[in-house]
């Protein structure tokens, strides 16, 4: 308690007061550095599987191709760029 009072009096008088634990801890530095370089755990933000995501990518690519073909005046298939998702239309 006496050390605390001395510290507070020094603060009130405007003197420089070093932190109470003024020692250097290299182990803490190494731990902080190793923690900063670790690979973060991957959060899966998507509820879709990898195959479903690949299918969506393929459909998007088809849509881009269909748009370019339209600009060139070419005929495109009706199903190009369409993704059917297990509906009643499938047999």
C-alpha positions in Angstrom: 0.0 0.0 0.0 2.9 2.3 0.8 4.3 1.8 -2.7 1.0 2.8 -4.2 0.8 5.9 -2.1 4.3 7.0 -3.2 3.3 6.4 -6.8 0.1 8.4 -6.5 1.9 11.3 -4.8 4.5 11.3 -7.6 1.7 11.4 -10.2 -0.1 14.3 -8.5 3.2 16.3 -8.4 3.7 15.8 -12.1 6.8 13.6 -11.9 7.6 10.8 -14.3 6.4 7.6 -12.9 7.5 4.4 -14.7 5.0 1.6 -15.0 4.8 -0.7 -12.0 6.1 -3.8 -13.9 8.8 -2.1 -15.9 10.6 -5.4 -16.8 10.9 -6.6 -20.4 9.5 -10.1 -21.0 10.9 -11.6 -24.3 8.6 -14.6 -23.9 5.6 -12.4 -24.1 6.9 -10.8 -27.3 7.6 -14.2 -28.9 4.1 -15.4 -28.0 2.5 -12.3 -29.5 4.6 -12.6 -32.7 3.8 -16.3 -33.2 0.2 -15.6 -32.6 0.1 -12.9 -35.2 1.6 -15.1 -37.9 -0.7 -18.1 -37.3 -3.2 -18.9 -40.0 -6.7 -17.9 -38.9 -9.3 -20.6 -38.7 -11.4 -20.6 -41.9 -15.0 -19.6 -41.5 -17.3 -21.1 -44.0 -19.6 -18.3 -44.8 -21.4 -20.2 -47.4 -24.2 -22.7 -46.8 -23.5 -24.2 -50.3 -21.2 -27.1 -50.9 -18.2 -26.9 -53.2 -20.0 -28.6 -56.0 -22.9 -26.2 -55.8 -20.6 -23.3 -55.9 -18.8 -24.7 -59.0 -22.2 -25.1 -60.6 -23.1 -21.5 -59.9 -19.8 -20.4 -61.3 -20.4 -22.4 -64.5 -23.9 -20.9 -64.8 -22.6 -17.4 -64.4 -19.9 -18.0 -67.0 -22.7 -19.2 -69.4 -24.7 -16.1 -68.7 -21.6 -13.9 -69.6 -21.2 -16.0 -72.8 -24.9 -15.7 -73.7 -24.7 -11.9 -73.2 -21.8 -11.7 -75.6 -23.5 -13.9 -78.1 -26.6 -11.7 -78.0 -24.5 -8.7 -78.7 -23.1 -10.4 -81.8 -26.6 -11.4 -82.9 -26.1 -15.1 -82.5 -28.8 -17.6 -81.5 -28.5 -19.0 -78.0 -30.1 -21.9 -76.4 -33.1 -21.3 -74.0 -31.4 -23.2 -71.2 -28.0 -21.5 -71.5 -27.2 -19.7 -68.2 -30.1 -21.3 -66.3 -29.7 -23.4 -63.2 -32.5 -25.9 -62.4 -32.6 -26.6 -58.7 -34.4 -29.9 -58.2 -37.9 -28.6 -59.1 -41.0 -30.3 -60.3 -40.0 -29.8 -64.0 -37.2 -32.4 -63.8 -38.2 -36.0 -64.7 
